[in-house]
Amino acid sequence: MAGRARVAGQRARGAGQRMAHDATQRWRERTGRDEIIYLVAPAGHPNYGDELIVRTWLRYLAQVRPHATVVVDCHSPGQACLYFQDDHPRVLFVDTLWQLTIYADRDLPDDVGVPPWEWVADSASRLGGAPRLAEGVDLLRRASTVHLVGGGYLNALWPGQVSLVTGAAAVARSTGARVVATGHGLTPVFLGARGDAFLTAASAFELFDVRDAASLEVLAGVPGARCTGDDVWLAVPDVAVPCQERHAGPLDGVALCVQADLVGDFRYAGADGVAALAGFVRDTLDAWEVPGDQVTVVEGIPGRDYEVPELLGDRLAGATVVPFLDVWRLGMPVGAGRTWLGTRFHPHLVAAAAGDSGVAIVPKPDYYATKHASLTAAGSKWTVVGGDGEPAVPPRPTAGGFSAVDRERNVAAKAALAAELYPRRRLL
């Protein structure tokens, strides 16, 4: 009798445990606790635009997928953790796919017998291809969605990064995960075998969204091709807002955000590169009769965006400086009536979306001309100079940035895409 009672008790406990397990599974399915959203991005450098795109998606997912595990796979996960750790309640930072990509591009032995992008595709999609990264590969293979968030990092300027696309596509084929890309700029295009590999991999994506017409042309024939603009449009209602009370500096002056990277092709007054940019900025400020103490220097990449201002020396005497960390923590100093003069794409987008006037300088025509043109095509009233030949100093613009109608249209297109990819869960 005692034995039968023990068996009955064990059966009852087993049934109870199974019921509890089933209830837990139903709860997990309902709340999304088992969902792994795997974001791939060039984050942690830092670069204002790249970091803002990641923050945009993390904060959006915190609203619609707060119980999902969100993984950010980037080249600098330690620094990225510092920038984004509070942007989603269940975020992790790894560098698995980036490690594979960088190794294949730089160090893959010649006798492997396959191109680097094929080696990454194989190693990312199965255990054993890269044993040291087995834990990371296993996490990647358990992803529900692999999402290459936007930016300008998938093109011929960084040819090795085609492996991010082939790796993500291979994981999707192997595990059945959904693989998507949003807000990409694909010019200048991958060439030769890399270009073929890119298009083949892109065809495996459920959706491959780009930010400009030229990039959409690159995807001709790719079933999931879409064009809804840059990913930062999703964040514009939060970031393109006046925040002058959080920043020092004069109003109605000039905001200067000029890079020193990717500027070797810029020519002006017999100089090239950084020296040419400094000369053009000096002549523009002179023509506009803007004294140094009416200039606010805004940093998009720490260190690199000081090189041109340093060359200008006393011409910027009394200028206010807004370092990257203040931009990141307090917001871009937009919407205060300043006229912008700069090279960087995302400051153009955010400042113009806040209604500021500006001049966008194209420092590298085969890359930045398409980027800035995508914003004027979307409604920005900024003047763009330097895309074809040596630029002429333009008059100081007063037309503003995006109209309210154009701003809302661009925000709505990206918001609709985000809702399609990650519809808000209804918790029962």
C-alpha positions in Angstrom: 0.0 0.0 0.0 2.7 2.4 1.0 4.6 1.6 -2.3 1.5 2.2 -4.3 0.9 5.5 -2.5 4.4 6.6 -3.2 4.1 5.8 -6.9 0.7 7.6 -7.0 2.3 10.6 -5.3 5.2 10.5 -7.8 2.8 10.4 -10.7 0.8 13.3 -9.3 3.9 15.3 -8.8 5.1 14.4 -12.3 1.7 15.5 -13.7 1.9 18.7 -11.7 5.4 19.4 -13.0 4.3 18.7 -16.5 1.4 21.1 -16.1 3.6 23.7 -14.6 6.1 23.2 -17.4 3.4 23.5 -20.0 2.0 26.6 -18.4 5.5 28.1 -18.3 6.0 27.3 -22.0 2.6 28.9 -22.8 3.6 32.0 -20.8 7.0 32.2 -22.5 5.3 31.9 -25.9 2.7 34.6 -25.0 5.2 37.0 -23.5 8.1 36.4 -25.9 10.6 35.3 -23.2 12.1 32.8 -25.6 12.5 35.3 -28.4 16.1 36.2 -29.4 16.4 39.3 -31.6 20.0 39.4 -33.0 21.1 42.9 -34.1 24.2 43.3 -36.2 25.8 46.7 -36.3 29.2 48.6 -36.5 28.7 49.9 -33.0 31.0 51.0 -30.2 33.6 53.0 -32.3 31.9 55.5 -31.5 30.3 57.3 -34.4 27.2 59.4 -33.8 25.2 57.9 -36.7 26.1 54.3 -36.1 25.4 54.5 -32.4 22.2 56.4 -32.9 20.9 53.7 -35.2 21.5 51.0 -32.6 19.9 53.1 -29.8 16.9 53.7 -32.1 16.2 50.0 -32.5 17.0 49.1 -28.9 14.6 51.7 -27.5 11.9 50.7 -30.0 12.3 47.0 -29.1 12.1 48.0 -25.4 8.6 49.3 -26.1 7.3 46.4 -28.3 9.6 43.5 -27.2 10.6 44.2 -23.6 10.8 40.5 -22.7 12.8 39.4 -25.6 16.6 38.9 -25.4 18.2 41.4 -27.7 21.7 40.7 -28.8 23.9 43.4 -30.3 26.7 41.8 -32.3 29.3 44.6 -33.1 33.0 45.1 -33.5 33.4 46.8 -30.1 31.1 45.2 -27.6 32.8 46.6 -24.5 32.3 50.2 -25.4 28.9 49.5 -26.9 27.8 48.1 -23.5 28.6 51.5 -22.0 26.6 53.3 -24.6 23.5 51.1 -24.7 23.2 49.1 -21.5 20.2 51.1 -20.3 18.3 51.1 -23.7 16.7 47.7 -23.4 16.1 45.6 -20.2 17.4 42.3 -21.7 20.3 43.4 -24.0 23.5 41.4 -24.5 26.7 42.5 -26.3 28.8 40.1 -28.4 31.2 40.2 -31.4 30.7 36.8 -32.8 29.8 37.6 -36.4 32.2 40.5 -36.5 35.1 38.4 -35.2 34.5 35.9 -37.9 34.3 38.6 -40.5 37.4 40.4 -39.4 39.4 37.2 -39.1 38.3 36.0 -42.6 39.1 39.4 -44.1 42.6 39.8 -42.6 44.0 36.4 -41.4 42.2 33.5 -43.2 45.0 31.2 -44.6 45.2 31.0 -48.3 45.0 27.2 -48.3 41.4 27.2 -46.8 40.2 26.8 -50.4 37.1 29.0 -50.2 36.6 32.8 -50.3 36.4 34.5 -46.9 32.7 35.2 -47.2 32.0 31.5 -47.8 34.1 30.6 -44.8 32.2 33.0 -42.6 28.9 31.6 -43.9 29.9 28.1 -43.0 31.4 29.0 -39.6 28.5 31.1 -38.5 25.9 28.6 -39.4 27.2 25.4 -37.7 29.0 24.4 -34.5 32.6 23.3 -35.2 33.6 25.8 -37.9 35.1 28.2 -35.4 35.5 26.2 -32.1 36.7 29.1 -30.0 33.5 31.0 -30.8 31.1 28.0 -30.2 29.2 29.7 -27.4 28.6 32.8 -29.6 27.7 30.7 -32.7 25.3 28.7 -30.6 23.6 31.9 -29.5 23.5 33.2 -33.1 21.9 29.9 -34.2 19.2 30.2 -31.6 18.1 33.7 -32.8 14.5 34.1 -33.8 15.4 37.1 -36.0 18.8 38.2 -37.3 18.6 41.9 -38.2 21.4 43.8 -39.9 20.5 47.3 -38.7 21.2 50.2 -41.0 24.1 52.4 -41.9 26.7 52.7 -44.7 28.9 49.8 -43.8 27.8 47.3 -46.5 29.7 48.5 -49.6 33.0 48.5 -51.4 34.7 50.9 -49.0 34.8 47.9 -46.5 34.8 44.9 -48.9 35.3 42.3 -46.2 32.0 43.2 -44.5 30.1 41.4 -47.2 30.7 38.4 -44.9 28.2 39.9 -42.4 25.5 39.4 -45.1 26.6 36.0 -46.2 26.9 34.9 -42.6 23.5 36.1 -41.6 21.9 34.5 -44.7 23.6 31.2 -44.0 22.3 31.2 -40.4 18.7 31.8 -41.7 19.0 28.9 -44.2 20.4 26.6 -41.5 18.0 27.3 -38.7 14.9 28.8 -40.2 15.4 32.2 -38.5 14.0 35.3 -40.1 16.8 37.5 -41.5 16.2 41.1 -42.3 18.1 44.3 -43.1 16.9 47.9 -42.7 18.1 51.4 -43.8 21.2 50.5 -45.7 23.4 52.5 -48.1 25.0 50.1 -50.6 27.1 52.4 -52.7 29.8 52.2 -53.9 28.8 48.7 -54.6 30.6 45.5 -53.8 32.5 44.4 -56.9 33.2 41.1 -58.7 32.7 37.9 -56.8 31.9 39.8 -53.6 29.1 41.6 -55.4 27.7 38.3 -56.7 27.9 36.8 -53.2 26.2 39.8 -51.7 23.2 39.6 -54.1 22.9 35.9 -53.6 22.9 36.3 -49.8 20.5 39.3 -50.0 18.0 37.2 -51.9 17.7 35.0 -48.8 16.6 37.9 -46.6 12.9 38.2 -45.9 13.3 42.0 -46.3 16.3 44.1 -47.4 15.4 47.7 -46.8 17.7 50.6 -48.1 17.8 54.3 -47.6 18.3 55.7 -51.1 17.3 55.1 -54.7 20.8 54.1 -55.8 20.9 51.3 -53.2 17.5 50.1 -54.3 18.9 49.8 -57.9 21.7 47.6 -56.5 19.0 45.2 -55.3 17.2 44.9 -58.6 15.8 41.4 -58.7 16.1 40.8 -54.9 12.6 39.7 -53.7 12.6 41.5 -50.4 14.0 44.9 -51.6 12.5 47.9 -50.0 13.4 51.6 -49.6 12.0 53.5 -46.5 15.0 55.8 -45.7 17.5 55.8 -42.9 16.7 54.0 -39.7 17.1 57.2 -37.7 13.8 58.4 -39.0 12.3 56.0 -36.5 13.8 58.1 -33.7 13.3 61.6 -35.1 10.3 62.5 -32.9 12.7 62.0 -29.9 16.1 63.2 -31.2 15.2 66.1 -33.6 13.9 68.3 -30.9 15.3 71.6 -29.5 17.6 71.0 -26.6 19.4 74.3 -26.3 18.9 74.5 -22.5 21.2 71.5 -22.2 24.0 73.1 -24.2 26.1 76.2 -23.9 26.9 78.3 -27.0 25.4 81.1 -29.0 22.1 81.0 -30.8 21.7 82.1 -34.4 25.3 81.3 -35.0 26.9 78.5 -37.1 27.2 74.8 -36.0 30.3 73.2 -37.5 30.5 69.4 -37.8 33.3 68.5 -40.2 35.1 65.2 -40.3 38.7 64.3 -41.1 38.1 60.6 -42.1 37.2 59.7 -45.7 38.2 63.1 -47.0 41.1 62.4 -49.3 39.1 63.1 -52.5 38.1 66.6 -51.4 39.7 69.4 -53.4 39.6 73.1 -52.9 41.9 76.0 -53.7 44.9 73.8 -54.7 44.7 71.7 -51.5 43.2 68.3 -50.8 41.9 66.4 -47.8 41.7 67.9 -44.4 43.6 71.1 -45.5 41.1 71.6 -48.3 38.2 71.3 -46.0 39.7 73.7 -43.5 40.2 76.2 -46.3 36.7 75.9 -47.6 35.2 76.3 -44.1 37.4 79.3 -43.4 36.3 81.0 -46.7 32.6 80.1 -46.0 32.7 81.6 -42.5 34.4 84.7 -43.9 31.8 85.1 -46.7 29.0 84.7 -44.1 30.8 87.2 -41.8 30.6 84.8 -38.8 33.0 85.6 -36.0 34.7 82.7 -34.1 32.7 83.3 -31.0 29.5 82.6 -33.0 30.6 79.1 -34.0 29.6 75.9 -32.1 31.9 73.0 -33.0 30.0 69.7 -32.8 31.8 66.4 -32.6 30.4 63.3 -34.4 33.5 61.0 -34.0 35.7 61.8 -31.0 39.0 63.3 -32.0 38.5 63.1 -35.8 36.1 66.0 -35.9 38.6 68.3 -34.1 41.2 68.2 -36.8 39.6 70.7 -39.2 38.8 73.2 -36.3 42.4 72.9 -35.0 43.7 73.8 -38.5 41.5 76.9 -38.4 43.2 78.0 -35.2 42.5 81.6 -34.3 39.7 81.9 -36.9 37.6 80.0 -34.3 38.7 82.0 -31.3 35.9 82.0 -28.7 34.0 79.1 -30.3 31.9 76.7 -28.2 32.8 73.0 -28.4 30.2 70.3 -27.9 32.2 67.0 -27.5 30.7 63.7 -28.6 29.9 62.6 -25.0 27.7 65.6 -24.5 26.1 65.0 -27.9 25.4 61.4 -26.8 24.1 62.2 -23.4 22.3 65.5 -24.0 21.3 65.3 -27.6 22.4 67.0 -30.8 22.2 70.9 -30.3 19.5 71.4 -32.9 16.4 73.5 -33.3 18.0 76.7 -31.9 18.2 78.7 -35.1 21.8 77.9 -35.9 22.9 77.4 -39.5 24.8 74.1 -40.0 28.0 73.7 -42.0 29.2 70.1 -42.1 30.0 66.9 -43.8 28.4 64.2 -41.7 25.2 62.6 -42.8 23.2 62.0 -39.6 23.8 65.5 -38.2 22.3 66.6 -41.5 19.3 64.4 -41.0 18.7 65.3 -37.4 19.3 69.0 -37.7 17.2 69.4 -40.9 14.4 67.3 -39.3 14.5 69.9 -36.4 14.0 72.6 -39.0 17.5 74.0 -39.1 19.1 75.5 -42.3 22.4 74.1 -43.4 25.1 73.4 -46.0 26.2 69.8 -46.5 29.7 69.4 -47.8 30.5 66.2 -49.8 34.0 65.1 -48.7 34.0 61.8 -50.7 31.8 61.9 -53.8 31.3 58.2 -54.4 30.0 57.8 -50.9 28.7 61.0 -49.4 27.1 62.4 -52.5 24.5 59.6 -52.5 24.0 60.0 -48.7 23.3 63.7 -48.7 21.3 63.5 -52.0 19.0 60.9 -50.3 18.1 63.6 -47.7 17.4 66.3 -50.3 15.3 63.8 -52.2 13.4 63.2 -49.0 12.7 66.9 -48.6 15.7 68.5 -46.9 16.2 72.1 -48.1 19.9 72.1 -47.3 22.4 73.3 -49.9 24.8 70.4 -50.9 28.2 71.3 -52.3 31.2 69.4 -53.5 29.6 66.4 -55.1 31.0 67.1 -58.6 34.2 69.1 -58.8 35.6 71.8 -56.6 32.9 73.5 -54.6 32.0 77.2 -54.6 31.3 79.0 -51.4 27.5 79.1 -51.1 25.4 81.9 -49.7 24.2 81.4 -46.1 21.0 79.4 -46.4 17.8 80.4 -44.7 15.3 77.9 -46.1 15.2 75.6 -43.1 15.4 71.9 -43.1 12.5 69.5 -43.7 8.9 70.8 -43.8 6.5 69.3 -41.2 4.8 67.3 -44.0 8.1 65.8 -45.3 9.3 65.1 -41.8 6.1 63.2 -40.9 6.1 61.3 -44.2 9.6 60.0 -43.6 8.9 59.2 -40.0 5.7 57.3 -40.9 7.4 55.2 -43.6 10.1 54.0 -41.1 7.6 53.5 -38.3 5.4 51.4 -40.5 8.3 49.2 -41.4 9.3 48.8 -37.8 5.7 47.8 -36.8 5.7 45.3 -39.7 8.9 43.7 -38.5 8.1 43.8 -34.7 4.4 44.2 -34.1 3.5 44.9 -30.5 2.6 41.7 -28.6 -0.7 41.5 -26.9 -0.2 40.0 -23.5 -3.2 37.9 -22.4 
